[in-house]
């Protein structure tokens, strides 16, 4: 029997993207999954847009941002019978083989790991946004492997990676609960890096899975690539990571 996956979409005012994302999920070849929308008290017509879709909805009373938004929802889903969660940004489009690729990778690497896909820019579909993550001074402390580079053969191999981006993160329910979810001290950005480090400290490996693919409208929730709020938030999160994990983030040491 295939592993049961709950696809968790965190949403805040993502009406513009939700229908296309859900349509892409419905085209997935894998048959043992369900969709849960976690809504962070949207003020747009997000919920109206998907009222006719077969989607479970968790509605928060406030905008809990990324970490608490997921954590609180998963507590509410404590009786959920899924084996794995696929955490997914609302401004993404899934390849039809994404869950098959993760399932095949689990057969190869085992269930005790966290996985992330190859993520490409939606507006430039042959350009990499994420093909794994790196730590260290010479990687600007935290960076995406391959970012803004053309998708080529060098990105077509699975590999261990320093961290999995929260844009699309595949994790067992068991391990998410074991890690107590995301650290809510990170409001936005950095919580995925922190989760990955804590996981590796417990022997849970992080893998980039090249055959799993996703397209991303980058930074849609913050209004584009070069947004002042986004920059300030990223810098704040980076300092938190550097204080918490100086050897890992600054020096890239295990």
N, C-alpha and C positions, 0 to 999 in steps of 0.2 A: 504494500500500500504506500502511496506517495505521502510525503510529509505535508501536513496541513499548515498553510501559511495565512496569516492575517496581514493584509496590506494596510498599513496605517498612514493615512494622509493627514498631515498637520496643515490646517488652513486658517488664514486670517485674511478676509477680503480678497480671496483668490478667484472670484467668480469668472474672471476673464479666462482662466486656464482650466478650471475644474472639469468641464464637460469633455474637452479634448483628452485630458489625462485619463478620465474614467473610460472613455471609448478605447483608448490604447490598452488599458488594463483588460477590458472585456475581450480584446483580440488575442490575449495571451494564450499560448497553447496549453499550458499547465492547467489541470482541471480541479485541483484541490486547494482552492483559496477562497477568501472572502475579502470584502473591502470595508474598512471602517474609516469614516471621516471624523477627524478630531477638530472641532471648530472652536477657535479661540475668540468667541463672542464677536463674530463678523458683523459689520454694519452695512454690508452690501447685500446683494441678492444671491449669495453663494448657496444657501440652503434651498432656496426656491428653484435655482437652476437644476438641482439634482433630485428634486422631489419624486421624480418618476423612475429613478435609478434604484437598483438593488444594492443599496449601500447602508450599512449600519452607521448611526450618527451618535457621537459623543459630543454634547454641547457644553462648553465651559461658560461660566457666568462672567468671566473676565478674560482679558487677553493675557494668558500666562506665559507668553513667549514660547521659546523652543523647549528648553529642558523641562520646566514644570508642566508645559502643555502635554508633552508625551508622558511624563511620569504619572501625573494625575489621571490621565485617561487609562493608562495600563493598570493602575490600581482599580479603577472602575471596571476594568475587564478581567479582574482576578479569576473569574470562573470561566474565562475563555478557554476553549478546548484546542486552540492552535498549538503547533509545535514550534513554529518560527514566526517572527515578525519581520516584515519588510517596511522599514521606516522611509517615507517618501515625501519629498517636497511637493507642494501643490503645483509648482510651475515647471513640471517635467512631463516627458512623454516616454513611455516604456516600449522597448523592443518586445516583440511577441514571444521571444525565446528567453526572456530574462529569468524567469523562475526555473525553467529547465536547466539553464546554465548554472544557477546556484545549486540546484538539486544534484547535478552531476558533480559539481565541485565538492559538495558534502560527501558524496561517495568516495571521492579521491582523497580529501584532506581530513575527513571526520567532522562530526557535529560540533566539536568543541572549539569553535572559531567564530570570528566576525568577518563578514565579507562585504566588499564593495565592487561596483561595476566599472566598466569604462564609461565615462560621462563625456559627451560631446556637446558643443554649443548648439543650441537649437537654431540660431541664426547663421551658423556656419558649420554645417553638419559633418564636415571632414576635419574639424579642428578639435583637439583634445582640451577639455576643461579639467578632467581628473583621470589619472591612470595610476593611482596610488599616492601616498603622502610621505613627505620627508621631514625630518627634524634636523636641527643643527645650525651653527653660525653661518656656514657656507650655503645653506638653503634658506637664508633669510629667516632663520629660526623655525618657521613652519611654512611649508609650501606644497603645492600640488605637483606631482611628477607629470611632466609633459604639457603643462598648461600653455595654451595658445600655440602649440606645435601641431603640425599636420599629422593626422592619424597614419601611422606606418607600421611596418612589421615589428619594429622593436617594442611596440605596445601590445602585441598579440600573444604575449606569454604571461601566464599567471605568475604571481610572485608574492612573497611576504612583503608587507609594507608597514611603515611606522604607524599610520592611522587610517581609519575609514571615515570618509566625509559623511556628515549627517544628512546630506542631500539625498542619499540613498544608502541605507545601512541594513544589512541582512544579519539577523542575530536570533539565536534560539530564545524562546521565552524563559527557559531555565537560566541562561546566562544573563539575560537582562535583569531578572529578579535577583540573581546572585550578586550582581554589581550594584544593586539598588538604583538602577537607572542612571540618568544623567545627574551631574552635580549642578544644582540649581543656583549656585553662586555665579554661574556663567549665564547671563541673560540671553545672549545671542552671539554665536561664534566661540569656539574653544571647547564647548561641551563635548563635541565628538572626539577631539584630540584627547581630552581628559579621560573619557570613557575608554578609548583605545589603550591608553597607557595603563590604566587600572586593570584592564582585561589582561594585558600582557604580563603584568606583575603577578597575576594569578595563573599564568600558563596558558591563557586563551590567545591563540594566534590571530593575526589580522592578515587577510589575503585580498589582493586585487585579483578579480576574476575577469579576464579579458573578453570572454565570450558573452558575458552579461553586459548589455548595452542600454544606455539611457541618454535622452537629450534634455537639455536644461536651458530654460530662459534665465540666464544668469542674473542674480540679484534683483529679480523682479519685485520682491517684497520690499526692497529698499530703494527702488526707483532707478536702478541702473548700476553700472560698474563703478563709477566714480561719484559716490554719494558721501557727503560729509558725515552724516550720522553713521553710516556703515564703517567709514574709516576710523572714527573715534571709538566705536564699539569694538572693532577688531584690535586696535591698539590696547584698549583696556583689557580685553581677554588675553592678549599675548602676554601682558605683564603678569596677569594672574597665573598663567601657565609657567612663566619663567620663575616666579617665586615658588610655586608648588613643585616644579620638576626642573631645577636649574641644570643638572647634568644632562637630562634628556633633551630639553628644548634648546639650550644654549650650545652644548658641546656635542649633542647627538649620541651620547653614551647610553648604553643599555643599563 
